[in-house]
Amino acid sequence: MRELSIYTDGSSLGNPGKGGWGAVLIGNKQALEIGDKADDVTNNQMELLAVYKALEQIAELSISDYVITLYSDSAYVVNGLNDWVFGWEKNGWKKSDKKPVLNKDLWEDIQRVRSFVESDNKLFLEHIKAHAGHRHNERADDIARGFAEGEKIELFTGSQKDYLQD
């Protein structure tokens, strides 16, 4: 199986406020950046939206027979997708304290596209330390923050050998 790495990040100024999300997909000797902005959103919403959009991109590209590792610097996202979401679904989208799960719509969207992606691929979700110098994670952060700040962000699509040249 081929390998694909995805790095996601989200940003919100004001929390809630203007937000942005970014993702970097690296695999099969190619690199692809995606991202966008949103208004009146929280950081957690942007972190989740980045994951959703990255997985949606995998589905739209009909990628199959890959081992996909998705990295996020959000423990909320990684713990939620690796553990909590399964209990929330069983409990009618209620947390252990019986309160409703926040961002239910985004969690449901992710689970829907995740199921599709996992039908043809192996998917792993891993936590990565934020601002620790990992170039692809830093770039996802730059994309998310840039969109949140209203910057014009140039997104890369092309050969991995041409990507992030020093």
Stockholm file with secondary structure:
# STOCKHOLM 1.0

chainA/1-166         MRELSIYTDGSSLGNPGKGGWGAVLIGNKQALEIGDKADDVTNNQMELLAVYKALEQIAELSISDYVITLYSDSAYVVNGLNDWVFGWEKNGWKKSDKKPVLNKDLWEDIQRVRSFVESDNKLFLEHIKAHAGHRHNERADDIARGFAEGEKIELFTGSQKDYLQD
#=GR chainA/1-166 SS CEEEEEEEEEEEETTTEEEEEEEEEEETTEEEEEEEEEEEECHHHHHHHHHHHHHHHHHHTTCCSEEEEEEESCHHHHHIIIIIHHHHHHTTSBCTTSCBCTTHHHHHHHHHHHHHHHTTSEEEEEECCTTSSCHHHHHHHHHHHHHHTTCCCCCCEEEGGGTTCC
#=GC SS_cons         CEEEEEEEEEEEETTTEEEEEEEEEEETTEEEEEEEEEEEECHHHHHHHHHHHHHHHHHHTTCCSEEEEEEESCHHHHHIIIIIHHHHHHTTSBCTTSCBCTTHHHHHHHHHHHHHHHTTSEEEEEECCTTSSCHHHHHHHHHHHHHHTTCCCCCCEEEGGGTTCC
//
